[in-house]
Amino acid sequence: MSIVVTVDLAKLQENIWKATKICCAQDLELVAVVKGLCGHINICRQIIQAGLTKLADSRLHNIKTLKQAGIDCEMTLLRPPSMDEIDDCITYVDTSFNVDLDVLRALSHQAQLMCKEHNVSIVFDADTHREGLKGNTLQQVCQEVLELPNLQLTGLAIYFAKKETDSEYFQKEAELVKQVRAIETEFGLSLPTVSVGSSGAFGSFVRTQQIPEGINQFRVGTGLLLGISSSVGPEYIEGFHHFVFTLQAEIMQIIHDGVKNRTAVLHMGRVDVELAGLIPTDELSVFDITSDHTMICLGERHADLAVGDKVTFGVNYYSLNRLFLSPYTQVVLV
Ligand SMILES: Cc1ncc(COP(=O)(O)O)c(C=O)c1O
């Protein structure tokens, strides 16, 4: 195949061990967010073999694939189920993140029909630019969840969709703990899981080693898989491997326009990757991409490259996702 993604399992394992060590030092449970792998069974197995016991994904389809393949660890659905996924959510998901009462009522109804208990975590919105509930609504929804049969309210969660400063992460995480304590006092209970997510927040935690008391879970995807805290940029997390996944694309033509202007056209395009999501190695620069072709500037370098050779890139999260979804990609584990 003209596009190959090579997965360095030793590097992946080291990223997981490193993140686990950092989290354990502050009594945080680490959950691997595997949505970038689009339900890749063997890599998810490796993540579990590296010592993690909980996986999370935003797509029910991926969780179903993993569970049906016999991966039996606890799995969290990060994006609330759509109305036509309620049945599968109760069947395959251990904990789902939620923000809407109609969905929660539907989950409760289905759980009763299937005689199952289902765990739910409610997402708190601290101006974090995505789904979630603010203060008063959060309390009302939690109250109703507590009354809904066959649902267990297991905790609150926060997700940072945009990059924040170190102090903003800390302050918003502290706000989450405050909301948890208010709910615990109001309803006389204890919520077992107070969960923070995003590699931006994780990168900040690795840097500062500071997290408010009361947070007990970190959900990390991009940081574990790619060692970066923001996909666009990219911003590297110190001490983590950044080239766990490398992409090799084959050269289909070399255009000689004088010695200095040599261009290679690759068997790869927007259908496979996004331009901003290619991290060139070997001092190559990408200057254009169409649906099925990518043009890279060789200049005077790499005089030895010929048609049929492969050029290597690192990838960001979006490209990784697209490559794993694509039938045109061959995934090789080493
Ligand atoms: C709710 C939630 N938590 C955690 C994550 C992990 O984020 P990241 O890949 O930045 O680590 C995601 C990813 O989008 C998410 O949607």
PDBQT file of the ligand as one rigid body, heavy atoms in Angstrom, charges set to zero:
ROOT
HETATM    1  C1  LIG A 401     -14.695  14.461  26.939  1.00  0.00    +0.000 C 
HETATM    2  C2  LIG A 401     -13.292  14.233  26.496  1.00  0.00    +0.000 A 
HETATM    3  N1  LIG A 401     -12.372  13.946  27.423  1.00  0.00    +0.000 NA
HETATM    4  C3  LIG A 401     -11.069  13.743  27.093  1.00  0.00    +0.000 A 
HETATM    5  C4  LIG A 401     -10.646  13.831  25.786  1.00  0.00    +0.000 A 
HETATM    6  C5  LIG A 401      -9.181  13.653  25.463  1.00  0.00    +0.000 C 
HETATM    7  O1  LIG A 401      -8.662  14.807  24.894  1.00  0.00    +0.000 OA
HETATM    8  P1  LIG A 401      -7.152  14.871  24.360  1.00  0.00    +0.000 P 
HETATM    9  O2  LIG A 401      -7.096  14.080  23.096  1.00  0.00    +0.000 OA
HETATM   10  O3  LIG A 401      -6.894  16.318  24.170  1.00  0.00    +0.000 OA
HETATM   11  O4  LIG A 401      -6.294  14.253  25.424  1.00  0.00    +0.000 OA
HETATM   12  C6  LIG A 401     -11.579  14.125  24.792  1.00  0.00    +0.000 A 
HETATM   13  C7  LIG A 401     -11.158  14.262  23.408  1.00  0.00    +0.000 C 
HETATM   14  O5  LIG A 401     -11.772  14.962  22.602  1.00  0.00    +0.000 OA
HETATM   15  C8  LIG A 401     -12.937  14.326  25.157  1.00  0.00    +0.000 A 
HETATM   16  O6  LIG A 401     -13.873  14.612  24.237  1.00  0.00    +0.000 OA
ENDROOT
TORSDOF 0
